Amino acid sequence: MSSSDPRTDAATDVAALAQLLHETSGRHGAFEAVAPPHDWWDWYAAYIDARKRGRAPDDASAAAGRYMAEVKHVVVPS
């Protein structure tokens, strides 16, 4: 049997999720500033998915941008 406390594990999971959401918010701000109107949660989901797969923050931002362009047709003007 595991000696870990489920309450501590849950608090750690919540803290890690909060940290990831905070990071995502900051990264999305750069996209938001130049992108046409879009649903923020689509970018967040793509970014978080990339981070959970081990991508670095810059790579996750790029992946989220590609997702928005290719799937959601939200293209940042160049």
N, CA, C and O atoms as CSV, one atom per row, in Angstrom:
chain,resi,resn,atom,element,x,y,z
A,1,MET,N,N,0.839,-1.174,0.000
A,1,MET,CA,C,0.000,0.000,0.000
A,1,MET,C,C,0.889,1.244,0.000
A,1,MET,O,O,1.948,1.280,0.626
A,2,SER,N,N,0.425,2.250,-0.716
A,2,SER,CA,C,1.174,3.493,-0.833
A,2,SER,C,C,1.118,4.278,0.472
A,2,SER,O,O,0.106,4.278,1.173
A,3,SER,N,N,2.210,4.938,0.778
A,3,SER,CA,C,2.247,5.741,1.999
A,3,SER,C,C,1.896,7.204,1.731
A,3,SER,O,O,1.904,8.021,2.651
A,4,SER,N,N,1.590,7.537,0.478
A,4,SER,CA,C,1.266,8.934,0.188
A,4,SER,C,C,-0.147,9.263,0.643
A,4,SER,O,O,-1.034,8.409,0.664
A,5,ASP,N,N,-0.326,10.509,1.000
A,5,ASP,CA,C,-1.617,11.008,1.468
A,5,ASP,C,C,-2.379,11.560,0.269
A,5,ASP,O,O,-1.893,12.484,-0.383
A,6,PRO,N,N,-3.565,11.022,-0.045
A,6,PRO,CA,C,-4.320,11.499,-1.208
A,6,PRO,C,C,-4.608,12.995,-1.154
A,6,PRO,O,O,-4.679,13.645,-2.197
A,7,ARG,N,N,-4.775,13.550,0.039
A,7,ARG,CA,C,-5.024,14.992,0.156
A,7,ARG,C,C,-3.811,15.789,-0.286
A,7,ARG,O,O,-3.950,16.811,-0.957
A,8,THR,N,N,-2.631,15.334,0.082
A,8,THR,CA,C,-1.401,16.006,-0.324
A,8,THR,C,C,-1.198,15.861,-1.825
A,8,THR,O,O,-0.823,16.815,-2.506
A,9,ASP,N,N,-1.452,14.647,-2.338
A,9,ASP,CA,C,-1.326,14.420,-3.779
A,9,ASP,C,C,-2.277,15.330,-4.552
A,9,ASP,O,O,-1.886,15.911,-5.565
A,10,ALA,N,N,-3.514,15.460,-4.090
A,10,ALA,CA,C,-4.499,16.312,-4.763
A,10,ALA,C,C,-4.062,17.773,-4.720
A,10,ALA,O,O,-4.192,18.492,-5.710
A,11,ALA,N,N,-3.546,18.207,-3.579
A,11,ALA,CA,C,-3.086,19.595,-3.454
A,11,ALA,C,C,-1.917,19.856,-4.399
A,11,ALA,O,O,-1.827,20.924,-5.005
A,12,THR,N,N,-1.021,18.876,-4.522
A,12,THR,CA,C,0.113,19.006,-5.434
A,12,THR,C,C,-0.379,19.075,-6.869
A,12,THR,O,O,0.102,19.896,-7.650
A,13,ASP,N,N,-1.338,18.215,-7.229
A,13,ASP,CA,C,-1.899,18.235,-8.581
A,13,ASP,C,C,-2.560,19.578,-8.874
A,13,ASP,O,O,-2.386,20.131,-9.960
A,14,VAL,N,N,-3.308,20.097,-7.926
A,14,VAL,CA,C,-3.975,21.389,-8.111
A,14,VAL,C,C,-2.933,22.491,-8.250
A,14,VAL,O,O,-3.073,23.365,-9.106
A,15,ALA,N,N,-1.907,22.463,-7.436
A,15,ALA,CA,C,-0.856,23.481,-7.512
A,15,ALA,C,C,-0.134,23.413,-8.859
A,15,ALA,O,O,0.157,24.445,-9.464
A,16,ALA,N,N,0.152,22.204,-9.324
A,16,ALA,CA,C,0.821,22.049,-10.619
A,16,ALA,C,C,-0.074,22.542,-11.748
A,16,ALA,O,O,0.402,23.197,-12.675
A,17,LEU,N,N,-1.357,22.235,-11.678
A,17,LEU,CA,C,-2.293,22.701,-12.696
A,17,LEU,C,C,-2.397,24.224,-12.672
A,17,LEU,O,O,-2.419,24.866,-13.722
A,18,ALA,N,N,-2.462,24.793,-11.483
A,18,ALA,CA,C,-2.531,26.255,-11.366
A,18,ALA,C,C,-1.288,26.897,-11.977
A,18,ALA,O,O,-1.387,27.910,-12.671
A,19,GLN,N,N,-0.132,26.317,-11.723
A,19,GLN,CA,C,1.112,26.845,-12.285
A,19,GLN,C,C,1.092,26.756,-13.811
A,19,GLN,O,O,1.498,27.697,-14.493
A,20,LEU,N,N,0.618,25.624,-14.351
A,20,LEU,CA,C,0.547,25.461,-15.799
A,20,LEU,C,C,-0.449,26.446,-16.419
A,20,LEU,O,O,-0.190,27.006,-17.484
A,21,LEU,N,N,-1.579,26.654,-15.756
A,21,LEU,CA,C,-2.555,27.626,-16.255
A,21,LEU,C,C,-1.987,29.047,-16.236
A,21,LEU,O,O,-2.229,29.830,-17.154
A,22,HIS,N,N,-1.241,29.369,-15.201
A,22,HIS,CA,C,-0.610,30.697,-15.114
A,22,HIS,C,C,0.396,30.879,-16.253
A,22,HIS,O,O,0.418,31.919,-16.911
A,23,GLU,N,N,1.216,29.870,-16.476
A,23,GLU,CA,C,2.181,29.907,-17.579
A,23,GLU,C,C,1.449,30.070,-18.917
A,23,GLU,O,O,1.840,30.876,-19.761
A,24,THR,N,N,0.383,29.293,-19.087
A,24,THR,CA,C,-0.396,29.328,-20.322
A,24,THR,C,C,-0.990,30.707,-20.553
A,24,THR,O,O,-0.990,31.216,-21.674
A,25,SER,N,N,-1.491,31.303,-19.494
A,25,SER,CA,C,-2.069,32.643,-19.585
A,25,SER,C,C,-1.040,33.652,-20.091
A,25,SER,O,O,-1.336,34.471,-20.962
A,26,GLY,N,N,0.146,33.585,-19.547
A,26,GLY,CA,C,1.205,34.494,-19.980
A,26,GLY,C,C,1.584,34.291,-21.431
A,26,GLY,O,O,1.785,35.257,-22.167
A,27,ARG,N,N,1.682,33.049,-21.842
A,27,ARG,CA,C,2.034,32.744,-23.224
A,27,ARG,C,C,0.914,33.153,-24.177
A,27,ARG,O,O,1.176,33.641,-25.276
A,28,HIS,N,N,-0.325,32.955,-23.755
A,28,HIS,CA,C,-1.462,33.307,-24.605
A,28,HIS,C,C,-1.534,34.814,-24.819
A,28,HIS,O,O,-1.994,35.271,-25.866
A,29,GLY,N,N,-1.086,35.582,-23.839
A,29,GLY,CA,C,-1.124,37.035,-23.964
A,29,GLY,C,C,-0.416,37.536,-25.213
A,29,GLY,O,O,-0.889,38.464,-25.870
A,30,ALA,N,N,0.713,36.928,-25.542
A,30,ALA,CA,C,1.458,37.329,-26.739
A,30,ALA,C,C,0.661,37.006,-28.002
A,30,ALA,O,O,0.661,37.788,-28.952
A,31,PHE,N,N,-0.012,35.867,-28.015
A,31,PHE,CA,C,-0.850,35.487,-29.155
A,31,PHE,C,C,-2.069,36.396,-29.240
A,31,PHE,O,O,-2.431,36.875,-30.315
A,32,GLU,N,N,-2.687,36.620,-28.106
A,32,GLU,CA,C,-3.904,37.442,-28.018
A,32,GLU,C,C,-3.670,38.852,-28.561
A,32,GLU,O,O,-4.553,39.441,-29.185
A,33,ALA,N,N,-2.490,39.379,-28.320
A,33,ALA,CA,C,-2.185,40.755,-28.715
A,33,ALA,C,C,-2.178,40.957,-30.226
A,33,ALA,O,O,-2.413,42.069,-30.700
A,34,VAL,N,N,-1.914,39.904,-30.984
A,34,VAL,CA,C,-1.786,40.049,-32.436
A,34,VAL,C,C,-2.796,39.230,-33.231
A,34,VAL,O,O,-2.917,39.405,-34.443
A,35,ALA,N,N,-3.516,38.347,-32.568
A,35,ALA,CA,C,-4.443,37.444,-33.265
A,35,ALA,C,C,-5.811,38.085,-33.466
A,35,ALA,O,O,-6.230,38.943,-32.689
A,36,PRO,N,N,-6.495,37.657,-34.518
A,36,PRO,CA,C,-7.884,38.096,-34.667
A,36,PRO,C,C,-8.744,37.465,-33.569
A,36,PRO,O,O,-8.266,36.592,-32.843
A,37,PRO,N,N,-9.988,37.887,-33.438
A,37,PRO,CA,C,-10.852,37.321,-32.392
A,37,PRO,C,C,-10.891,35.786,-32.450
A,37,PRO,O,O,-10.974,35.185,-33.521
A,38,HIS,N,N,-10.827,35.190,-31.277
A,38,HIS,CA,C,-10.826,33.727,-31.183
A,38,HIS,C,C,-11.269,33.333,-29.786
A,38,HIS,O,O,-11.381,34.168,-28.889
A,39,ASP,N,N,-11.520,32.031,-29.621
A,39,ASP,CA,C,-11.862,31.487,-28.308
A,39,ASP,C,C,-10.566,31.103,-27.600
A,39,ASP,O,O,-9.835,30.220,-28.048
A,40,TRP,N,N,-10.299,31.779,-26.494
A,40,TRP,CA,C,-9.035,31.569,-25.779
A,40,TRP,C,C,-8.844,30.119,-25.395
A,40,TRP,O,O,-7.709,29.643,-25.384
A,41,TRP,N,N,-9.899,29.402,-25.082
A,41,TRP,CA,C,-9.773,28.025,-24.588
A,41,TRP,C,C,-9.217,27.090,-25.656
A,41,TRP,O,O,-8.610,26.073,-25.318
A,42,ASP,N,N,-9.406,27.406,-26.933
A,42,ASP,CA,C,-8.819,26.569,-27.982
A,42,ASP,C,C,-7.297,26.668,-27.940
A,42,ASP,O,O,-6.603,25.656,-28.026
A,43,TRP,N,N,-6.779,27.896,-27.807
A,43,TRP,CA,C,-5.329,28.080,-27.725
A,43,TRP,C,C,-4.788,27.430,-26.449
A,43,TRP,O,O,-3.768,26.741,-26.478
A,44,TYR,N,N,-5.481,27.658,-25.334
A,44,TYR,CA,C,-5.061,27.071,-24.058
A,44,TYR,C,C,-4.965,25.550,-24.163
A,44,TYR,O,O,-3.980,24.954,-23.726
A,45,ALA,N,N,-5.981,24.930,-24.738
A,45,ALA,CA,C,-6.000,23.466,-24.834
A,45,ALA,C,C,-4.823,22.958,-25.655
A,45,ALA,O,O,-4.169,21.988,-25.272
A,46,ALA,N,N,-4.553,23.606,-26.777
A,46,ALA,CA,C,-3.439,23.181,-27.620
A,46,ALA,C,C,-2.100,23.378,-26.904
A,46,ALA,O,O,-1.217,22.525,-26.987
A,47,TYR,N,N,-1.954,24.493,-26.209
A,47,TYR,CA,C,-0.713,24.768,-25.476
A,47,TYR,C,C,-0.508,23.753,-24.352
A,47,TYR,O,O,0.573,23.180,-24.213
A,48,ILE,N,N,-1.545,23.538,-23.559
A,48,ILE,CA,C,-1.440,22.609,-22.430
A,48,ILE,C,C,-1.166,21.196,-22.926
A,48,ILE,O,O,-0.366,20.476,-22.329
A,49,ASP,N,N,-1.822,20.792,-24.011
A,49,ASP,CA,C,-1.566,19.470,-24.575
A,49,ASP,C,C,-0.098,19.327,-24.955
A,49,ASP,O,O,0.527,18.312,-24.651
A,50,ALA,N,N,0.450,20.331,-25.612
A,50,ALA,CA,C,1.858,20.280,-26.005
A,50,ALA,C,C,2.774,20.227,-24.786
A,50,ALA,O,O,3.747,19.473,-24.787
A,51,ARG,N,N,2.489,21.004,-23.756
A,51,ARG,CA,C,3.316,20.991,-22.542
A,51,ARG,C,C,3.235,19.636,-21.850
A,51,ARG,O,O,4.242,19.123,-21.362
A,52,LYS,N,N,2.037,19.054,-21.807
A,52,LYS,CA,C,1.876,17.740,-21.162
A,52,LYS,C,C,2.625,16.657,-21.935
A,52,LYS,O,O,2.992,15.628,-21.369
A,53,ARG,N,N,2.850,16.889,-23.217
A,53,ARG,CA,C,3.600,15.936,-24.045
A,53,ARG,C,C,5.106,16.194,-23.976
A,53,ARG,O,O,5.882,15.543,-24.676
A,54,GLY,N,N,5.516,17.143,-23.132
A,54,GLY,CA,C,6.934,17.380,-22.904
A,54,GLY,C,C,7.558,18.486,-23.731
A,54,GLY,O,O,8.774,18.672,-23.687
A,55,ARG,N,N,6.759,19.225,-24.484
A,55,ARG,CA,C,7.302,20.313,-25.293
A,55,ARG,C,C,7.702,21.483,-24.406
A,55,ARG,O,O,7.065,21.750,-23.386
A,56,ALA,N,N,8.748,22.168,-24.799
A,56,ALA,CA,C,9.200,23.378,-24.100
A,56,ALA,C,C,8.174,24.487,-24.331
A,56,ALA,O,O,7.411,24.432,-25.296
A,57,PRO,N,N,8.149,25.495,-23.451
A,57,PRO,CA,C,7.163,26.572,-23.603
A,57,PRO,C,C,7.149,27.235,-24.984
A,57,PRO,O,O,6.074,27.471,-25.535
A,58,ASP,N,N,8.314,27.538,-25.548
A,58,ASP,CA,C,8.341,28.166,-26.875
A,58,ASP,C,C,7.765,27.238,-27.939
A,58,ASP,O,O,7.025,27.675,-28.821
A,59,ASP,N,N,8.109,25.959,-27.849
A,59,ASP,CA,C,7.582,24.980,-28.805
A,59,ASP,C,C,6.079,24.796,-28.631
A,59,ASP,O,O,5.354,24.638,-29.614
A,60,ALA,N,N,5.610,24.816,-27.390
A,60,ALA,CA,C,4.178,24.673,-27.122
A,60,ALA,C,C,3.413,25.878,-27.660
A,60,ALA,O,O,2.312,25.723,-28.188
A,61,SER,N,N,3.978,27.065,-27.535
A,61,SER,CA,C,3.346,28.264,-28.096
A,61,SER,C,C,3.237,28.155,-29.610
A,61,SER,O,O,2.203,28.478,-30.195
A,62,ALA,N,N,4.308,27.699,-30.232
A,62,ALA,CA,C,4.293,27.529,-31.689
A,62,ALA,C,C,3.268,26.477,-32.097
A,62,ALA,O,O,2.547,26.657,-33.078
A,63,ALA,N,N,3.202,25.381,-31.348
A,63,ALA,CA,C,2.231,24.325,-31.644
A,63,ALA,C,C,0.804,24.845,-31.504
A,63,ALA,O,O,-0.058,24.526,-32.322
A,64,ALA,N,N,0.557,25.638,-30.478
A,64,ALA,CA,C,-0.775,26.212,-30.283
A,64,ALA,C,C,-1.115,27.167,-31.421
A,64,ALA,O,O,-2.252,27.192,-31.892
A,65,GLY,N,N,-0.149,27.943,-31.859
A,65,GLY,CA,C,-0.368,28.842,-32.991
A,65,GLY,C,C,-0.692,28.083,-34.269
A,65,GLY,O,O,-1.576,28.476,-35.029
A,66,ARG,N,N,0.039,26.981,-34.501
A,66,ARG,CA,C,-0.243,26.155,-35.679
A,66,ARG,C,C,-1.638,25.550,-35.594
A,66,ARG,O,O,-2.374,25.526,-36.581
A,67,TYR,N,N,-1.997,25.061,-34.411
A,67,TYR,CA,C,-3.334,24.496,-34.222
A,67,TYR,C,C,-4.401,25.540,-34.546
A,67,TYR,O,O,-5.364,25.253,-35.257
A,68,MET,N,N,-4.225,26.732,-34.027
A,68,MET,CA,C,-5.213,27.779,-34.259
A,68,MET,C,C,-5.320,28.102,-35.751
A,68,MET,O,O,-6.422,28.322,-36.255
A,69,ALA,N,N,-4.202,28.132,-36.453
A,69,ALA,CA,C,-4.212,28.442,-37.882
A,69,ALA,C,C,-4.799,27.300,-38.705
A,69,ALA,O,O,-5.645,27.519,-39.572
A,70,GLU,N,N,-4.343,26.077,-38.428
A,70,GLU,CA,C,-4.714,24.937,-39.262
A,70,GLU,C,C,-6.094,24.378,-38.956
A,70,GLU,O,O,-6.805,23.954,-39.867
A,71,VAL,N,N,-6.481,24.372,-37.688
A,71,VAL,CA,C,-7.746,23.741,-37.298
A,71,VAL,C,C,-8.852,24.770,-37.109
A,71,VAL,O,O,-9.984,24.556,-37.542
A,72,LYS,N,N,-8.529,25.873,-36.471
A,72,LYS,CA,C,-9.543,26.881,-36.151
A,72,LYS,C,C,-9.570,28.041,-37.152
A,72,LYS,O,O,-10.448,28.901,-37.083
A,73,HIS,N,N,-8.608,28.063,-38.078
A,73,HIS,CA,C,-8.530,29.101,-39.109
A,73,HIS,C,C,-8.398,30.507,-38.517
A,73,HIS,O,O,-8.931,31.483,-39.044
A,74,VAL,N,N,-7.671,30.568,-37.410
A,74,VAL,CA,C,-7.336,31.852,-36.783
A,74,VAL,C,C,-5.865,32.093,-37.101
A,74,VAL,O,O,-4.975,31.493,-36.499
A,75,VAL,N,N,-5.634,32.973,-38.050
A,75,VAL,CA,C,-4.281,33.190,-38.556
A,75,VAL,C,C,-3.793,34.561,-38.105
A,75,VAL,O,O,-4.466,35.575,-38.290
A,76,VAL,N,N,-2.618,34.562,-37.514
A,76,VAL,CA,C,-1.990,35.816,-37.085
A,76,VAL,C,C,-1.387,36.487,-38.316
A,76,VAL,O,O,-0.607,35.867,-39.040
A,77,PRO,N,N,-1.743,37.748,-38.558
A,77,PRO,CA,C,-1.169,38.446,-39.722
A,77,PRO,C,C,0.347,38.582,-39.588
A,77,PRO,O,O,0.881,38.785,-38.498
A,78,SER,N,N,1.026,38.461,-40.738
A,78,SER,CA,C,2.490,38.596,-40.683
A,78,SER,C,C,2.953,39.958,-41.092
A,78,SER,O,O,4.154,40.226,-41.098
